[in-house]
Amino acid sequence: MKELYSNVNIVGGGLIGAATAISLCKLGYSITILEKNPTYKFGNNHLDKRTVAISEGTKLFLSKINVWGEMSKYAEPINRIKIIDRESTNTLNFDNERRNSNLGYIIKNKKLLDVLYRIILDEKKIKIFNNNLINRIQKNDQKIHIETQRHKIISDLNIAADGKNSQIREILKTNLYKKNYNKKAIVINFSHSINHENTAYEFFYKDGPLAILPMKSENNKNVSSIVWTNNNDYSNSLNKLPDERLRIILNEKIEKYIGNVLKIYSKQLFPLSAHLNVKFYDNKTIYVGDSAHSFHPIAGQGWNLGMKDIENLYEICLHYKRLGIEIGNDNFCKKYHNNTFYRAYSLYQVTDKLDNLFQQNSHILNFARSVGINIIQKNNYIKNAISDFAMGFN
Ligand SMILES: Cc1cc2nc3c(=O)[nH]c(=O)nc-3n(C[C@H](O)[C@H](O)[C@H](O)COP(=O)(O)OP(=O)(O)OC[C@H]3O[C@@H](n4cnc5c(N)ncnc54)[C@H](O)[C@@H]3O)c2cc1C
């Protein structure tokens, strides 16, 4: 078995693990990444067809670690967001005039990962080991030892970035709260007849939200992505429909806003669940991104919150580095937990309650929602607070 030393070991080289590696490498730490996939695929055949809505706050951090310049080439700005309750006239409109910036950016997950890996492959301080599953984790002499079938990595700090079904969480027996929504989101990428004008829409239907996200045009075609949540049976049947029939159903929802569906490029189903680890550290290991928390995608904030975890970690490491203290001790891990847990707890509650609120169909709640939406639409103070939250500014 090959033995290696790194300042930081990261388990999981997905959207969060890869960004964590880049940010900590900027501070001069040596990094190892253990990833279970055999390889990362560049080109057209990456499996995840989703897009991510990058908030303005995340963009600022990506700029700080010199990633945004390259990423921005693939990101379509969002200038307006329209939130619509059912098909009614209850509408909330957000624009970007107040802060004189965009509200966010839509980018394909595949492009995001390609950009991160192009940077990683150029960094001498980052070593990636693919096709690795963890066999054992042990704390020894103030170091953490991580064993796979082929390697033993000895580090000051271990970072779990291995997604919502984290193997590290199981090995370390870190407890969690979990909720299964018994719903699936279908993600459909397609071209359409009318320009999206950089507007994102979110419709709140009884069975779940439907978001239309403006994407970069491809071959001069208008392209968008739909994320539509429904009960399992309905989502499964949508997924099985031939494109001709799916287009008719989608047209009913989107025609008024971005015209007709011309071509469906991809469709994919995602079962929805949410979880929150009871703590974000254990045994010289900290949890970042979906290994720590996952949410209903109603607010499109899961990856953005993972990026906030990374930003917090970056700031703590910078502080420790300036003081000349080794990272990964108990105080370090607790500080990371204190800086990240409560934000995740709030988002867990907000996304869960929001989903619940918009599902209700009693006359009283429908009326209350409609009054609430009208009050928010007319009240700039509340509207600004909501848009600041969505943009990652508070
Ligand atoms: C339908 C949908 C739409 C979404 N839209 C948005 C959005 O618009 N904006 C937003 O901010 N968020 C969004 N999210 C959330 C976002 O996709 C996730 O938060 C993000 O992908 C999490 O990234 P991650 O790297 O933490 O986890 P993952 O993407 O799950 O990556 C985990 C990585 O770890 C590897 N791994 C797993 N186990 C092991 C192991 N034992 N050993 C080694 N490696 C391992 C995996 O192969 C993978 O590479 C959405 C989610 C869904 C379901």
The ligand as an SDF file (V2000), in Angstrom:
LIG
                    3D

 53 58  0  0  0  0  0  0  0  0999 V2000
  -32.9250   18.6820   -9.3340 C   0  0  0  0  0  0  0  0  0  0  0  0
  -31.8850   19.4690   -8.5810 C   0  0  0  0  0  0  0  0  0  0  0  0
  -31.5930   20.7770   -8.9600 C   0  0  0  0  0  0  0  0  0  0  0  0
  -30.6320   21.5260   -8.2590 C   0  0  0  0  0  0  0  0  0  0  0  0
  -30.4070   22.8290   -8.6150 N   0  0  0  0  0  0  0  0  0  0  0  0
  -29.5370   23.5730   -7.8860 C   0  0  0  0  0  0  0  0  0  0  0  0
  -29.3130   24.9750   -8.1950 C   0  0  0  0  0  0  0  0  0  0  0  0
  -29.8830   25.5450   -9.1400 O   0  0  0  0  0  0  0  0  0  0  0  0
  -28.4360   25.6950   -7.4100 N   0  0  0  0  0  0  0  0  0  0  0  0
  -27.7930   25.1100   -6.3640 C   0  0  0  0  0  0  0  0  0  0  0  0
  -27.0390   25.8230   -5.6620 O   0  0  0  0  0  0  0  0  0  0  0  0
  -27.9540   23.8040   -6.0710 N   0  0  0  0  0  0  0  0  0  0  0  0
  -28.8060   23.0200   -6.7910 C   0  0  0  0  0  0  0  0  0  0  0  0
  -28.9810   21.6920   -6.4980 N   0  0  0  0  0  0  0  0  0  0  0  0
  -28.1330   21.0820   -5.4550 C   0  0  0  0  0  0  0  0  0  0  0  0
  -26.7440   20.6990   -6.0200 C   0  0  0  0  0  0  0  0  0  0  0  0
  -26.8920   19.8990   -7.1700 O   0  0  0  0  0  0  0  0  0  0  0  0
  -25.9420   19.9450   -4.9630 C   0  0  0  0  0  0  0  0  0  0  0  0
  -25.9540   20.6920   -3.7640 O   0  0  0  0  0  0  0  0  0  0  0  0
  -24.4850   19.7450   -5.4010 C   0  0  0  0  0  0  0  0  0  0  0  0
  -24.4200   18.9950   -6.5800 O   0  0  0  0  0  0  0  0  0  0  0  0
  -23.7260   19.0040   -4.3010 C   0  0  0  0  0  0  0  0  0  0  0  0
  -22.3980   18.8040   -4.7110 O   0  0  0  0  0  0  0  0  0  0  0  0
  -21.4400   17.8530   -3.8380 P   0  0  0  0  0  0  0  0  0  0  0  0
  -20.1360   17.8910   -4.5360 O   0  0  0  0  0  0  0  0  0  0  0  0
  -21.5470   18.1910   -2.3950 O   0  0  0  0  0  0  0  0  0  0  0  0
  -22.0910   16.3820   -3.9610 O   0  0  0  0  0  0  0  0  0  0  0  0
  -22.1230   15.4410   -5.2320 P   0  0  0  0  0  0  0  0  0  0  0  0
  -22.3980   16.2130   -6.4660 O   0  0  0  0  0  0  0  0  0  0  0  0
  -23.0540   14.3160   -4.8850 O   0  0  0  0  0  0  0  0  0  0  0  0
  -20.6290   14.8770   -5.3650 O   0  0  0  0  0  0  0  0  0  0  0  0
  -20.1220   13.9050   -4.4850 C   0  0  0  0  0  0  0  0  0  0  0  0
  -18.8550   13.3350   -5.1000 C   0  0  0  0  0  0  0  0  0  0  0  0
  -18.2870   12.3940   -4.1860 O   0  0  0  0  0  0  0  0  0  0  0  0
  -18.0240   11.1640   -4.8610 C   0  0  0  0  0  0  0  0  0  0  0  0
  -18.1700   10.1010   -3.8570 N   0  0  0  0  0  0  0  0  0  0  0  0
  -19.3210    9.6370   -3.3060 C   0  0  0  0  0  0  0  0  0  0  0  0
  -19.0340    8.6960   -2.3950 N   0  0  0  0  0  0  0  0  0  0  0  0
  -17.6900    8.5590   -2.3870 C   0  0  0  0  0  0  0  0  0  0  0  0
  -16.7970    7.7140   -1.6500 C   0  0  0  0  0  0  0  0  0  0  0  0
  -17.2450    6.8500   -0.7420 N   0  0  0  0  0  0  0  0  0  0  0  0
  -15.4710    7.8280   -1.8670 N   0  0  0  0  0  0  0  0  0  0  0  0
  -14.9880    8.7240   -2.7850 C   0  0  0  0  0  0  0  0  0  0  0  0
  -15.8030    9.5320   -3.5280 N   0  0  0  0  0  0  0  0  0  0  0  0
  -17.1340    9.4520   -3.3190 C   0  0  0  0  0  0  0  0  0  0  0  0
  -19.0360   11.1180   -5.9810 C   0  0  0  0  0  0  0  0  0  0  0  0
  -18.6330   10.2540   -7.0240 O   0  0  0  0  0  0  0  0  0  0  0  0
  -19.0820   12.5860   -6.4070 C   0  0  0  0  0  0  0  0  0  0  0  0
  -18.0710   12.8970   -7.3190 O   0  0  0  0  0  0  0  0  0  0  0  0
  -29.9510   20.9320   -7.1640 C   0  0  0  0  0  0  0  0  0  0  0  0
  -30.2260   19.6190   -6.7860 C   0  0  0  0  0  0  0  0  0  0  0  0
  -31.1930   18.8880   -7.4720 C   0  0  0  0  0  0  0  0  0  0  0  0
  -31.4970   17.4630   -7.0350 C   0  0  0  0  0  0  0  0  0  0  0  0
  1  2  1  0
  2  3  1  0
  2 52  2  0
  3  4  2  0
  4  5  1  0
  4 50  1  0
  5  6  2  0
  6  7  1  0
  6 13  1  0
  7  8  2  0
  7  9  1  0
  9 10  1  0
 10 11  2  0
 10 12  1  0
 12 13  2  0
 13 14  1  0
 14 15  1  0
 14 50  1  0
 15 16  1  0
 16 17  1  0
 16 18  1  0
 18 19  1  0
 18 20  1  0
 20 21  1  0
 20 22  1  0
 22 23  1  0
 23 24  1  0
 24 25  2  0
 24 26  1  0
 24 27  1  0
 27 28  1  0
 28 29  2  0
 28 30  1  0
 28 31  1  0
 31 32  1  0
 32 33  1  0
 33 34  1  0
 33 48  1  0
 34 35  1  0
 35 36  1  0
 35 46  1  0
 36 37  1  0
 36 45  1  0
 37 38  2  0
 38 39  1  0
 39 40  1  0
 39 45  2  0
 40 41  1  0
 40 42  2  0
 42 43  1  0
 43 44  2  0
 44 45  1  0
 46 47  1  0
 46 48  1  0
 48 49  1  0
 50 51  2  0
 51 52  1  0
 52 53  1  0
M  END
$$$$
